[in-house]
């Protein structure tokens, strides 16, 4: 077996066998597969597509191209993945809430991509917090807190790391088959037993329409289940920001507020919905409704907040983060309040633009190697169907704040009359 034979088979519509996927993934990881061959492989998959068996084969082969974590813990090991949006800081709330309900969550996360925020970037707003712990520290954090939000090590799904970089320069990022294998290979390499997926849909999501979101959710669920991991996906609204903030330290504040039993209602509701599915999959709740009630109780009584505090301390952050947020999260140098016309209801939001505004303020990366300013971003963001209150721009200087205000005003469309807001959870995908 060789790269040319595998690529030709894909090109000619013969699909991808398990043996071919395993050979190619090993070649990606070892370097035996050249960049040109990796690009040809990605393009053949994009143009010809894979059937369900091929997606499962590629996913498991990329998972097995490096280390697959193994755990000896007194409870189920589970995780969650989101396809990315604006104000989507659910992971920061969900991981400790699941831990408070008896699960163990080794949440290997990523950085911001394009207009979407990244879980690791949010956690690195915490002084001293380590997203790259050694295995002993990771194990200790999991045992002490029940959760650990960290980044992937170099030996976790190395075939994906190589193919991901090739996709970015070969115009093959959009392939649902390659997206599926990329997401799941890293998640399944965590050694998890169950996975809940949050597939975003709307103006602030990579999948803007419901048909595309549904196709991705179905591919992810079928491949994950086929690889032996119990999985459910929720397709959720991203026509509005999930939380009222966009920016790392600002979203961290929203997350802590929800952990304290308060905070943004949409963020709390989605955390409970995703958590309920995860607990049901792991056998820790009779069904998703009962699981959601358990998650809500952990937020209301402080158990989730206590788990979050344990995790932060175990991974090098301050033990008093929750009690002294202002001391550990300094404000941006420039703050500007934007007031929209009173008495008007939000009719539509260009949510992607809100994410891009935050990126340009310094909350994300415009090019590889950019240093993030965790203080910057937006707060007070509305969602469709409500009256918009004042929005605050958190900037590095007055010039950037002024530029952001112009873009912000253009991104929100108002109505003089009532506007019906759509549901937060659009669909539930189980197969």
SVG drawing of the C-alpha trace seen along z (x, -y; Angstrom):
<svg xmlns="http://www.w3.org/2000/svg" viewBox="-44 -58 53 61">
<polyline fill="none" stroke="black" stroke-width="0.4" points="0.0,0.0 1.2,-3.5 0.0,-7.1 -0.6,-7.1 -2.8,-4.1 -4.9,-5.5 -5.3,-8.9 -6.2,-7.3 -8.9,-5.2 -10.4,-8.3 -10.1,-10.2 -11.8,-7.4 -14.7,-6.9 -13.6,-3.7 -13.6,-5.2 -11.3,-4.8 -10.7,-1.4 -9.8,-1.0 -6.4,0.3 -5.8,-2.6 -6.9,-5.2 -4.5,-3.6 -1.6,-3.6 -2.2,-7.2 -2.6,-8.5 0.6,-6.8 2.3,-8.3 1.0,-11.8 2.4,-11.4 5.8,-10.0 6.4,-12.3 6.4,-9.4 3.4,-11.1 4.7,-14.3 2.9,-17.6 1.8,-17.3 0.3,-13.9 -1.5,-15.2 -3.0,-18.0 -4.1,-15.7 -5.7,-13.4 -7.6,-16.3 -8.8,-17.5 -9.9,-14.0 -11.9,-13.7 -13.5,-17.1 -14.5,-16.4 -15.5,-12.8 -16.6,-12.5 -16.5,-9.6 -19.2,-7.2 -19.9,-6.5 -17.5,-3.6 -14.8,-5.8 -15.4,-8.6 -15.2,-6.2 -12.0,-4.6 -10.3,-8.0 -11.4,-9.2 -10.1,-6.1 -6.9,-6.0 -6.1,-9.7 -7.0,-9.0 -4.6,-6.1 -1.7,-8.0 -0.5,-9.0 -1.1,-8.5 -4.6,-7.6 -5.1,-8.5 -6.1,-5.9 -7.7,-6.6 -8.2,-4.8 -10.9,-7.0 -13.9,-6.2 -16.4,-7.6 -17.2,-8.0 -14.8,-10.0 -16.8,-12.4 -16.4,-15.6 -18.1,-18.3 -17.1,-20.0 -18.5,-23.1 -18.0,-24.0 -17.4,-27.6 -19.3,-30.9 -19.3,-34.3 -19.7,-34.5 -19.6,-30.7 -17.8,-30.2 -20.0,-27.1 -17.0,-24.9 -15.8,-27.0 -19.1,-26.3 -20.0,-22.9 -16.7,-21.1 -16.9,-21.8 -20.7,-21.3 -20.2,-17.8 -17.5,-17.1 -19.8,-18.2 -22.3,-15.5 -19.8,-12.7 -18.1,-12.8 -14.5,-13.2 -13.8,-15.7 -10.3,-15.9 -11.3,-18.7 -8.7,-19.2 -9.5,-22.5 -8.3,-24.8 -7.6,-28.5 -9.6,-31.0 -10.2,-30.4 -11.2,-33.3 -14.0,-35.3 -14.7,-32.7 -13.2,-32.7 -11.0,-29.9 -11.4,-28.1 -7.7,-28.0 -7.4,-31.8 -10.1,-32.3 -8.4,-30.1 -5.1,-31.9 -6.6,-35.1 -6.2,-33.6 -2.8,-34.5 -0.6,-31.5 -3.0,-29.0 -1.2,-26.3 -2.9,-24.9 0.1,-22.6 0.6,-20.6 2.6,-17.4 0.8,-14.1 1.3,-13.9 -0.2,-17.4 -3.1,-16.6 -3.9,-13.4 -3.7,-15.2 -6.1,-18.0 -8.6,-15.4 -8.6,-13.6 -8.8,-16.7 -11.3,-18.7 -12.9,-16.2 -12.1,-18.4 -9.1,-19.9 -9.3,-22.3 -6.0,-22.0 -4.4,-22.0 -3.4,-19.0 0.1,-17.6 2.2,-17.1 1.7,-13.3 -2.1,-13.5 -3.5,-12.8 -0.4,-14.0 -1.9,-13.0 -4.6,-15.6 -2.1,-18.3 -0.3,-17.7 -3.5,-17.4 -5.1,-20.4 -2.2,-22.6 -2.4,-21.2 -6.1,-21.8 -5.6,-25.5 -3.4,-26.1 -5.1,-23.7 -8.7,-25.1 -10.1,-22.0 -11.1,-23.3 -14.9,-23.1 -15.0,-19.3 -17.4,-17.8 -15.6,-14.5 -12.3,-16.1 -13.9,-18.4 -15.4,-15.3 -12.2,-13.3 -10.3,-16.4 -12.7,-17.1 -13.2,-13.5 -9.7,-12.2 -8.5,-14.7 -11.6,-14.1 -11.5,-10.3 -7.8,-10.4 -8.7,-11.7 -10.0,-8.2 -13.5,-9.4 -16.6,-7.2 -19.2,-9.8 -19.3,-13.0 -21.9,-15.8 -21.5,-18.0 -22.7,-21.6 -23.0,-22.4 -23.6,-26.1 -25.9,-27.5 -26.5,-31.1 -24.8,-34.3 -22.0,-33.8 -21.3,-30.2 -19.1,-28.5 -22.3,-26.6 -24.7,-29.5 -27.7,-27.5 -29.6,-24.6 -29.0,-22.2 -25.2,-22.5 -25.3,-22.3 -27.5,-19.2 -25.2,-17.5 -22.1,-18.2 -23.9,-17.1 -25.1,-13.8 -21.6,-13.1 -20.0,-13.7 -22.6,-11.7 -22.5,-8.7 -18.6,-8.6 -18.2,-9.0 -20.8,-6.3 -19.2,-4.1 -15.9,-4.6 -17.4,-3.4 -18.1,-6.7 -21.7,-7.3 -22.5,-10.7 -25.4,-13.2 -25.3,-16.5 -27.4,-19.6 -27.7,-22.2 -27.9,-25.5 -28.6,-29.1 -25.7,-31.5 -27.8,-34.2 -27.0,-36.0 -24.0,-35.9 -24.5,-33.1 -23.2,-35.3 -23.4,-39.1 -19.6,-39.3 -17.0,-38.7 -13.4,-38.7 -11.4,-36.4 -11.4,-37.9 -14.9,-39.3 -16.3,-35.9 -14.5,-34.4 -16.4,-36.9 -19.7,-35.7 -18.8,-32.1 -17.9,-32.8 -21.3,-34.6 -23.1,-31.5 -21.0,-29.2 -22.1,-31.4 -25.8,-30.7 -26.4,-34.0 -25.1,-35.3 -26.5,-35.3 -29.6,-33.2 -28.8,-31.9 -25.4,-30.6 -26.9,-28.9 -29.7,-27.3 -27.4,-25.9 -25.0,-24.6 -27.8,-22.7 -29.1,-21.3 -25.6,-20.1 -24.8,-18.8 -28.1,-16.9 -27.3,-15.1 -23.8,-14.3 -24.9,-12.9 -27.6,-10.7 -25.0,-9.3 -22.7,-8.5 -25.4,-6.8 -25.3,-9.5 -28.9,-10.6 -32.0,-8.7 -32.5,-11.0 -31.4,-14.4 -34.1,-16.2 -33.0,-14.7 -29.4,-15.4 -30.2,-19.1 -31.8,-19.4 -28.7,-17.9 -26.5,-20.5 -28.8,-23.3 -28.6,-22.2 -24.8,-22.1 -24.8,-25.7 -27.4,-26.9 -25.7,-25.4 -22.1,-26.3 -20.7,-22.8 -19.8,-23.6 -18.0,-26.8 -16.1,-24.9 -14.9,-22.4 -13.9,-25.3 -11.8,-26.8 -10.1,-23.5 -9.2,-23.1 -7.8,-26.6 -5.6,-26.1 -4.5,-22.6 -3.3,-24.0 -1.4,-27.0 -4.0,-29.7 -4.9,-31.7 -7.0,-29.9 -9.1,-33.0 -10.0,-33.7 -13.7,-33.6 -13.7,-35.7 -11.3,-38.3 -12.0,-38.5 -11.2,-42.2 -7.8,-41.7 -6.8,-39.1 -8.5,-40.4 -7.4,-44.0 -9.6,-46.2 -8.7,-47.4 -7.1,-50.9 -9.9,-52.4 -13.6,-51.8 -16.3,-53.4 -20.1,-53.0 -22.3,-52.8 -26.0,-53.6 -28.4,-52.5 -31.8,-54.2 -34.1,-53.5 -37.3,-51.5 -36.1,-49.6 -36.0,-45.8 -33.1,-43.8 -34.3,-42.4 -31.1,-40.9 -27.4,-40.7 -24.4,-40.1 -22.9,-38.0 -19.8,-37.1 -19.0,-40.9 -19.2,-41.2 -16.6,-38.4 -14.4,-40.1 -14.7,-43.4 -13.4,-41.6 -10.5,-40.1 -9.5,-43.5 -9.6,-45.0 -7.0,-42.4 -9.1,-39.5 -8.1,-37.3 -5.3,-36.8 -5.2,-38.5 -2.1,-36.5 -0.2,-33.6 1.9,-34.6 -0.2,-37.6 -0.3,-38.1 -3.8,-38.3 -4.8,-41.1 -7.2,-39.3 -8.6,-42.5 -10.2,-43.6 -13.6,-42.9 -17.3,-43.8 -19.8,-43.6 -23.5,-44.2 -24.2,-42.5 -27.9,-41.8 -29.7,-38.9 -32.5,-38.9 -35.9,-39.8 -34.8,-42.0 -34.3,-45.8 -30.7,-46.6 -29.1,-48.3 -25.7,-50.1 -22.8,-48.1 -19.3,-48.7 -16.2,-48.5 -13.0,-47.4 -10.1,-48.6 -6.3,-49.3 -6.7,-52.9 -9.3,-55.5 -8.7,-55.0 -9.5,-51.3 -12.6,-52.0 -13.9,-54.5 -13.3,-52.1 -15.1,-49.3 -18.1,-51.6 -18.7,-52.3 -18.6,-48.5 -20.8,-47.7 -23.6,-50.1 -23.7,-48.6 -23.9,-45.0 -27.1,-45.4 -30.5,-46.0 -33.3,-47.4 -37.1,-47.3 -39.7,-49.6 -42.0,-46.7 -41.8,-43.3 -39.5,-40.6 -39.9,-36.9 -36.7,-35.2 -36.1,-31.7 -35.3,-28.7 -31.8,-28.3 -31.7,-24.6 -32.8,-24.0 -32.4,-20.3 -31.2,-17.2 -29.2,-14.7 -28.8,-11.1 -27.8,-9.2"/>
</svg>
